[in-house]
């Protein structure tokens, strides 16, 4: 480990819409932010093809292009954007101590956590092969591209049910694939599902493979554990809704989280239980998980951070 210790006023951990927006705002406030991009520079959107629902792009935009624009804007504002990741943190006293790339020590007066969350996948090779080409982990983001088509969604909880209902308003037919013999979703959500004629719920079903022509999805191969039969569903879209995992494990010892690992923020602010440490984006949002909401919370974190460092605490936004 290097003996060099760098002192920074504002450290941003993670990129993506939340991190880059926080960098833009803190740089404009002359906080001289240092941002470490993390393992996936640009966040989940870097692997997304068409983004059709972010304001300001009337013709849509590739996820990688949008994140490149975020990066350029933050860089133009003067943010110090660095490759690499934060490998260890010590929030026992201020300034807070972090280790970057397992070797460089930084002392930070304030920290904005924007490490995001990753969707849970089934673990199929074909699932990753067609990711962004018919396979998605966000029906709200990508359902529009399958308007009038037949799609399948795998999952059994409230999120899966909600996304199936969303798809039902767009697609011709929605196959909801449930691995066990019953839902995990609430009864109210199940009733809403059952009231929609174009949702076909299939229980005791395991997805074996996503199939296609090498460019796009044209079906899903499933196995019924009761009948012991294998079949193919002719669909053009396949959605995975089995949950997300926030990228917050490194902070577990220091920052309050819920049982799933999402960081708890105080009231309507981005403040955590540690003074001067803020969290924004999907690392603290298990509900919306959209690029636009992540960017908005990145702005909030930057403003909260600026006010904290200047000694101005806006208590009304924590109620």
C-alpha positions as CSV (number, residue, x, y, z in Angstrom):
1,X,0.0,0.0,0.0
2,X,1.2,3.5,-0.9
3,X,2.3,5.8,2.0
4,X,0.8,8.7,0.1
5,X,-2.4,10.2,1.7
6,X,-4.6,12.6,-0.2
7,X,-7.1,14.9,1.5
8,X,-10.2,15.7,-0.5
9,X,-13.2,17.9,0.4
10,X,-15.8,15.8,-1.4
11,X,-15.4,12.2,-2.4
12,X,-18.0,10.5,-4.7
13,X,-18.1,6.7,-4.8
14,X,-19.6,5.3,-7.9
15,X,-20.7,6.7,-11.3
16,X,-23.9,6.4,-13.2
17,X,-26.6,9.1,-13.3
18,X,-26.5,9.7,-9.6
19,X,-22.8,9.9,-9.2
20,X,-22.2,12.0,-12.3
21,X,-25.0,14.4,-11.4
22,X,-23.6,14.8,-7.9
23,X,-20.2,15.5,-9.5
24,X,-21.7,18.2,-11.8
25,X,-23.3,20.0,-8.9
26,X,-20.5,19.7,-6.4
27,X,-18.0,20.9,-9.0
28,X,-20.1,23.9,-9.8
29,X,-20.2,24.6,-6.0
30,X,-16.4,24.6,-6.0
31,X,-16.2,21.6,-3.7
32,X,-13.5,20.1,-6.0
33,X,-15.1,16.6,-6.0
34,X,-13.1,13.4,-6.7
35,X,-15.2,10.6,-8.2
36,X,-14.1,7.0,-8.4
37,X,-16.1,5.3,-11.2
38,X,-16.2,1.8,-9.7
39,X,-16.1,-1.6,-11.4
40,X,-18.7,-0.5,-14.0
41,X,-18.0,3.0,-15.1
42,X,-21.3,4.6,-16.0
43,X,-23.3,2.2,-14.0
44,X,-26.0,-0.2,-15.4
45,X,-26.9,2.1,-18.2
46,X,-23.5,1.6,-19.8
47,X,-24.8,-1.9,-20.9
48,X,-28.2,-0.6,-21.9
49,X,-29.1,-0.2,-25.6
50,X,-32.0,2.2,-26.2
51,X,-33.0,4.6,-23.5
52,X,-36.3,6.0,-24.5
53,X,-37.7,7.6,-21.4
54,X,-35.0,10.1,-20.2
55,X,-36.2,13.7,-20.7
56,X,-34.3,15.7,-23.2
57,X,-33.7,12.9,-25.8
58,X,-36.8,13.1,-28.1
59,X,-35.4,10.4,-30.4
60,X,-34.0,8.2,-27.6
61,X,-30.4,7.6,-26.9
62,X,-28.0,4.7,-26.3
63,X,-27.2,4.1,-22.7
64,X,-23.5,4.2,-23.3
65,X,-23.8,7.5,-25.2
66,X,-25.9,9.1,-22.5
67,X,-23.4,8.1,-19.8
68,X,-20.6,9.4,-21.9
69,X,-22.4,12.8,-22.1
70,X,-22.8,12.8,-18.3
71,X,-19.1,12.1,-17.9
72,X,-18.1,14.9,-20.3
73,X,-20.3,17.4,-18.6
74,X,-19.0,16.5,-15.1
75,X,-15.4,16.7,-16.5
76,X,-16.1,20.1,-18.1
77,X,-17.3,21.4,-14.7
78,X,-14.0,20.5,-13.2
79,X,-14.8,17.2,-11.4
80,X,-11.8,14.9,-11.0
81,X,-13.1,11.6,-12.5
82,X,-10.9,8.6,-11.8
83,X,-10.8,5.0,-12.9
84,X,-10.9,2.5,-10.1
85,X,-12.8,1.5,-7.0
86,X,-13.0,2.0,-3.3
87,X,-11.7,-1.2,-1.7
88,X,-12.0,-0.3,2.0
89,X,-13.6,2.4,4.2
90,X,-13.2,3.5,7.8
91,X,-15.9,5.9,9.0
92,X,-15.0,5.8,12.7
93,X,-13.8,9.4,12.7
94,X,-13.5,12.5,10.5
95,X,-12.0,13.1,8.1
96,X,-13.2,9.7,6.8
97,X,-10.5,7.3,5.6
98,X,-11.0,5.2,2.4
99,X,-8.7,3.0,0.4
100,X,-8.8,3.3,-3.4
101,X,-7.7,0.4,-5.6
102,X,-6.4,-1.4,-2.5
103,X,-3.4,0.9,-2.3
104,X,-4.1,4.6,-2.2
105,X,-5.4,6.3,1.0
106,X,-7.7,9.2,0.9
107,X,-9.1,11.4,3.8
108,X,-12.5,12.9,2.9
109,X,-14.4,15.7,4.6
110,X,-17.6,14.5,3.0
111,X,-18.6,11.4,1.0
112,X,-21.5,10.8,-1.5
113,X,-22.3,7.1,-2.0
114,X,-23.7,6.4,-5.4
115,X,-22.7,2.8,-5.9
116,X,-26.1,1.7,-7.4
117,X,-27.7,-1.7,-7.4
118,X,-27.4,-4.7,-9.7
119,X,-30.3,-6.8,-11.0
120,X,-30.3,-10.4,-9.9
121,X,-30.2,-12.8,-12.9
122,X,-31.1,-16.4,-13.3
123,X,-27.6,-17.3,-14.2
124,X,-28.2,-18.5,-17.7
125,X,-25.6,-18.0,-20.4
126,X,-28.3,-17.3,-23.0
127,X,-29.7,-14.6,-20.6
128,X,-26.5,-12.6,-20.9
129,X,-26.1,-13.3,-24.6
130,X,-29.4,-11.6,-25.3
131,X,-29.2,-8.8,-22.6
132,X,-30.3,-5.6,-24.3
133,X,-31.5,-7.6,-27.3
134,X,-34.8,-8.9,-25.9
135,X,-33.7,-9.6,-22.3
136,X,-34.2,-6.9,-19.7
137,X,-34.4,-6.5,-15.9
138,X,-36.6,-3.4,-16.1
139,X,-40.1,-3.6,-17.6
140,X,-40.7,0.1,-16.9
141,X,-37.6,1.0,-18.8
142,X,-37.9,-1.4,-21.8
143,X,-41.5,-2.6,-22.0
144,X,-42.4,0.1,-24.6
145,X,-40.1,-1.6,-27.2
146,X,-42.4,-4.7,-27.1
147,X,-45.7,-2.9,-27.7
148,X,-48.2,-5.3,-29.2
149,X,-45.9,-8.3,-28.9
150,X,-45.8,-11.4,-26.7
151,X,-43.4,-11.3,-23.7
152,X,-42.5,-13.4,-20.7
153,X,-41.6,-12.3,-17.2
154,X,-40.1,-14.4,-14.4
155,X,-40.7,-13.6,-10.8
156,X,-43.3,-14.1,-8.0
157,X,-43.2,-11.1,-5.8
158,X,-44.8,-7.7,-5.8
159,X,-42.2,-6.2,-8.1
160,X,-42.7,-8.9,-10.7
161,X,-46.5,-8.6,-10.4
162,X,-46.3,-4.8,-10.8
163,X,-44.0,-5.1,-13.9
164,X,-46.3,-7.8,-15.4
165,X,-49.2,-5.4,-15.0
166,X,-47.2,-2.7,-16.7
167,X,-46.3,-5.0,-19.6
168,X,-50.0,-6.1,-19.9
169,X,-50.9,-2.5,-20.8
170,X,-48.4,-2.6,-23.7
171,X,-47.9,-6.1,-24.9
172,X,-50.4,-8.4,-26.6
173,X,-49.8,-11.3,-24.2
174,X,-47.7,-11.6,-21.0
175,X,-46.6,-15.0,-19.7
176,X,-45.7,-14.7,-16.0
177,X,-43.4,-17.6,-15.0
178,X,-43.5,-18.6,-11.3
179,X,-41.0,-21.2,-10.2
180,X,-43.1,-22.5,-7.2
181,X,-46.8,-23.2,-6.9
182,X,-47.8,-19.9,-5.4
183,X,-47.1,-16.2,-5.5
184,X,-44.9,-14.2,-3.0
185,X,-46.9,-11.1,-4.0
186,X,-49.5,-9.6,-1.8
187,X,-53.1,-10.7,-2.3
188,X,-54.1,-7.2,-3.6
189,X,-51.5,-7.4,-6.3
190,X,-52.5,-10.9,-7.2
191,X,-56.1,-9.8,-7.6
192,X,-55.0,-7.1,-10.0
193,X,-53.0,-9.6,-12.0
194,X,-55.9,-12.0,-12.2
195,X,-58.2,-9.3,-13.5
196,X,-56.2,-8.8,-16.6
197,X,-57.1,-11.2,-19.4
198,X,-53.8,-11.0,-21.3
199,X,-51.6,-12.2,-18.4
200,X,-51.1,-15.9,-18.4
201,X,-49.6,-17.1,-15.0
202,X,-47.7,-20.3,-15.2
203,X,-46.7,-22.0,-11.9
204,X,-44.1,-24.7,-11.2
205,X,-42.1,-23.4,-14.2
206,X,-38.3,-23.2,-14.5
207,X,-36.6,-21.2,-17.3
208,X,-34.0,-23.4,-19.0
209,X,-32.9,-21.1,-21.8
210,X,-33.6,-17.9,-23.7
211,X,-33.6,-18.7,-27.4
212,X,-33.2,-16.5,-30.5
213,X,-31.6,-16.1,-33.8
214,X,-28.3,-14.7,-32.5
215,X,-29.5,-11.1,-32.8
216,X,-32.9,-11.0,-31.0
217,X,-35.0,-13.2,-28.8
218,X,-37.7,-15.4,-30.3
219,X,-38.6,-17.6,-27.4
220,X,-38.0,-19.0,-23.9
221,X,-37.5,-22.7,-23.2
222,X,-39.3,-23.7,-20.0
223,X,-39.6,-26.9,-17.8
224,X,-42.7,-27.7,-15.8
225,X,-41.7,-29.5,-12.6
226,X,-45.2,-31.1,-12.1
227,X,-45.8,-32.4,-15.6
228,X,-42.1,-32.9,-16.2
229,X,-42.5,-31.5,-19.7
230,X,-40.3,-29.0,-21.6
231,X,-41.7,-26.5,-24.0
232,X,-41.0,-23.3,-25.8
233,X,-42.9,-20.1,-25.4
234,X,-42.8,-17.9,-28.5
235,X,-42.0,-14.5,-27.1
236,X,-39.9,-11.6,-28.3
237,X,-39.2,-10.1,-24.9
238,X,-38.0,-11.8,-21.7
239,X,-38.0,-9.8,-18.4
240,X,-36.3,-10.9,-15.2
241,X,-37.9,-9.6,-12.0
242,X,-36.4,-11.6,-9.2
243,X,-34.9,-8.6,-7.3
244,X,-31.9,-6.3,-7.1
245,X,-28.8,-6.3,-5.0
246,X,-27.5,-2.9,-3.8
247,X,-23.7,-2.5,-4.1
248,X,-23.3,-1.5,-0.5
249,X,-21.6,-4.4,1.3
250,X,-18.4,-2.4,1.9
251,X,-20.3,0.1,4.0
252,X,-22.2,-2.4,6.1
253,X,-20.1,-1.9,9.3
254,X,-20.7,1.8,9.3
255,X,-23.9,2.9,7.5
256,X,-27.5,2.0,8.5
257,X,-29.2,-0.3,5.9
258,X,-32.4,-2.2,5.6
259,X,-32.5,-6.0,5.5
260,X,-31.8,-6.1,1.8
261,X,-28.7,-3.8,2.0
262,X,-30.3,-0.6,0.8
263,X,-28.8,2.4,2.6
264,X,-31.3,4.2,4.9
265,X,-31.5,8.0,4.4
266,X,-33.0,10.4,6.8
267,X,-36.5,11.7,5.9
268,X,-36.6,13.4,2.5
269,X,-32.9,14.1,2.5
270,X,-29.9,12.0,1.3
271,X,-28.3,12.1,4.8
272,X,-27.1,8.8,6.4
273,X,-26.5,8.1,10.0
274,X,-23.0,9.4,9.6
275,X,-22.6,13.2,9.4
276,X,-21.1,14.3,6.1
277,X,-21.9,11.0,4.4
278,X,-24.8,11.0,1.9
279,X,-26.3,8.4,-0.4
280,X,-28.1,8.8,-3.7
281,X,-29.4,6.7,-6.6
282,X,-30.2,3.0,-6.5
283,X,-28.0,2.3,-3.5
284,X,-30.8,3.8,-1.4
285,X,-33.9,3.4,-3.7
286,X,-35.5,0.0,-3.9
287,X,-38.7,1.4,-5.3
288,X,-38.2,3.6,-8.5
289,X,-34.8,2.6,-9.8
290,X,-34.9,4.9,-12.8
291,X,-32.1,6.9,-14.4
292,X,-34.1,10.1,-14.0
293,X,-34.8,9.5,-10.3
294,X,-31.2,8.6,-9.7
295,X,-30.0,11.8,-11.3
296,X,-32.4,13.8,-9.2
297,X,-31.2,12.2,-6.0
298,X,-27.6,12.9,-7.1
299,X,-28.5,16.6,-7.3
300,X,-30.1,16.3,-3.8
301,X,-27.0,14.7,-2.4
302,X,-24.8,17.4,-3.8
303,X,-26.9,20.1,-2.3
304,X,-27.1,18.4,1.0
305,X,-23.3,18.0,0.9
306,X,-22.7,21.6,0.0
307,X,-24.9,22.8,2.8
308,X,-23.3,20.5,5.3
309,X,-19.8,21.7,4.5
310,X,-20.8,25.3,4.6
311,X,-22.4,24.8,8.0
312,X,-26.0,25.4,6.8
313,X,-28.3,22.6,7.8
314,X,-31.7,22.6,6.1
315,X,-33.6,20.7,8.7
316,X,-36.9,21.0,6.9
317,X,-35.9,18.5,4.3
318,X,-35.4,15.8,6.8
319,X,-39.0,15.7,8.0
